[in-house]
């Protein structure tokens, strides 16, 4: 992952990230689940995401990889011109799912505001 961004447009929340393959986007449902398709390590996966604002500067998102037992909880804190994303996983052993390795699971992240 080389770059990340959030879009908090009314009714259309999204998390974007860029890697060697280009831009990927995940739709975030607020109070509901929204599905998105991603290509992670040359494998197409479908995720469902539901988010909740815990405070005016903290959003918590649950990200489920559909068809698997995997679920991440991402807590994103927006501090001045930075974003810190802490990630908790329900399962760390990926050996039970063919073709999916822990490399596909994101680490904790820190990003900084870039003015366009």
N, C-alpha and C positions, 0 to 999 in steps of 0.2 A: 504494500500500500504506500503510495507516494503522496497522496493528498486526500483530504476529506472535507465535506461541507454538509451543512444542514440547510434546508429550506423550510421555513415555518410560514408559508403562505396560508391564509385562511382556507380551511377545508382541504388542504393538499400538502400535508407534511411529508418531507422526504429526507433521507440520509443518502449522500452520494460519496463514493470513494473511487479513486483512480489507482490502477496498477499497470503492469506492463501490457495488459490486454485492453486498457482504456477505461472508460467511465462505466460504473455500475450504480444503479439507483435502487433504493429500498423504500417503498411506501410505508408510512407510519399511520396506523389507525389510532385515533384518540377515542378511547372508550369502545373500540370495536377492533376486529382483526382485519387487516388488509394483506393480500398476497402479492408477492413479487417473485420473479424468476431471476436467478443469478447463475453465472458460469464461474464456478470456483474450481481451480486446478483442473480445467478441461472437463468438468462434470457439471451438468445442468441440475440445479436444485431449486426447489420452490420453498420460500419462507413465508411465514405469516407473522405480522408484527402488530403489537398493540402497545400504545404508549399512554402514560399518565404524567401530568405535571405534578411533581411533589412539592415544589416551591416555584416562585417566579423565575428562578434561575437553574432549576434542576428538573430534567425530564428523565423518567425511567421507562425503558422499552423492554418488552419481552419478545425475543426473536426465536421462533420455532422453525427448525428445518423439518418440513412436512414429510411424512413417511418414515421418520426416524424418531428416536427417543430424545434427540438433542434439543436443548433449549438454553439460550443465553439470556441473562438479564443485564442490560446495559444501563448504567446510571451516568448520565451526562450532566456535568456541572459547568455552567458558563460563568467564568470569573474574569471580569474586566475584558481583556482582549484575548482570552484563551478559553479553550474547551478541554476538559478532562473527562475521559470516558473510562469508567471502571467496569470490568466485565466479570460476571460470575457465571460459571457453567454448571449445569446439573450433572454432566457426565464428562469425565476427562479421558476415559479409555475409548478410543475410536476403533479399536481392532474388530469389533463386532459388526461394523458396517463396511461392506466391501467398497474399495476405491475411495474411502474417506479417511483422511489422516488428520491428526491434530494440527497440521500446518494450515488447514482450511479454517481453523478457529482463530478469530482475531485475538491479539494480546490487548492488554490495557493500552490506551492511546492518550496522547496529549497533542493538541493542535493550537494554533494561534490565528487570530483574526487577520485576514488579508483584505485590505481595502482595494476595491476594483476601481 
